[in-house]
Structures are given as C-alpha cells and as structure tokens.
Amino acid sequence: MEADKDDTQQILKEHSPDEFIKDEQNKG
C-alpha cells in the first residue's frame, strides 16, 4: 500500500509539480 501511494505521488509530481507542492505545503 505504501509503495502504491509513493507511486501515485511520483506520478502526480511529474504530471503537476505545482499541485504537488501546494499539497505538501497544505500538509505542513
């Protein structure tokens, strides 16, 4: 499950880095 989540995050990072950064900032 963790690996799957990691995979999804990697895909999101490559697809839309801005969204990924925004999500990371919202978390912490």
Helices and strands as residue ranges (DSSP letters): H 2-15, H 17-27
